[in-house]
Amino acid sequence: MAEPHVRIPRRYLTTQQVAQIFGVSQITVGNWIRWGLLPFMRGGDKGWYYIDPDVLPTFDPPRTSPAWFNRELYDAMVGEG
């Protein structure tokens, strides 16, 4: 049985936006989600992943990834904390 669609809060970010903040691909962000490393909500007509921006400043990406947290880009997308 399909899960009902969830209304995503406007401030949640797409995998593309999270990928930009960490300097990685959308596929990498999707992997983090599938591996259970990054909390998410699923919503929209296509069931896309959405990430709460509040978890990103403390998210520790796997060491095998060249990711780094870009605070300037994060603040531009989310607003300064």
C-alpha positions in Angstrom: 0.0 0.0 0.0 1.4 3.4 -1.0 2.1 5.9 1.7 0.0 9.1 1.6 1.8 12.1 0.3 3.1 14.4 3.1 3.0 18.2 2.8 6.6 19.3 3.1 7.4 22.5 5.1 8.6 25.2 2.7 11.9 25.6 4.5 12.9 22.0 3.8 15.6 21.5 1.2 15.8 19.3 -1.9 18.6 16.8 -2.4 19.9 19.1 -5.1 20.2 22.0 -2.6 21.9 19.7 0.0 24.3 18.5 -2.7 25.2 22.1 -3.5 25.8 22.9 0.2 28.2 19.9 0.6 29.8 20.1 -2.8 28.7 16.6 -3.8 26.3 15.1 -6.3 22.6 14.4 -5.8 23.4 10.7 -6.0 25.7 11.0 -3.0 23.0 12.8 -1.0 20.5 10.0 -2.0 23.0 7.4 -0.9 23.4 9.1 2.5 19.6 9.0 2.8 19.3 5.3 1.8 22.2 4.3 4.1 20.3 5.9 7.0 22.9 8.7 7.6 20.7 11.7 6.8 17.2 12.1 8.1 14.6 13.0 5.5 10.9 13.4 4.7 9.4 12.0 1.6 6.7 14.0 -0.2 5.4 15.6 -3.3 3.7 13.8 -6.2 6.9 11.9 -7.1 7.9 11.0 -3.5 11.1 13.0 -3.6 13.3 13.3 -0.6 13.3 16.6 1.5 15.8 17.4 4.2 15.3 19.6 7.3 18.1 22.2 7.1 18.5 22.2 10.9 20.3 18.8 10.7 22.9 20.0 8.2 25.3 22.0 10.4 25.9 19.0 12.6 25.7 16.3 9.9 29.0 14.4 9.6 29.3 13.0 6.1 31.2 9.7 5.6 34.9 10.1 5.4 35.0 8.4 2.0 33.1 11.4 0.6 34.9 14.7 -0.4 32.0 16.6 1.2 32.4 19.7 3.3 29.8 22.0 4.8 29.6 25.3 3.0 28.2 27.7 5.7 28.0 30.7 3.3 25.8 28.8 0.8 23.7 27.3 3.6 23.1 30.7 5.1 22.1 32.1 1.7 19.6 29.2 1.2 18.2 28.9 4.7 18.9 32.3 6.3 21.3 33.0 9.1 20.6 31.0 12.2 
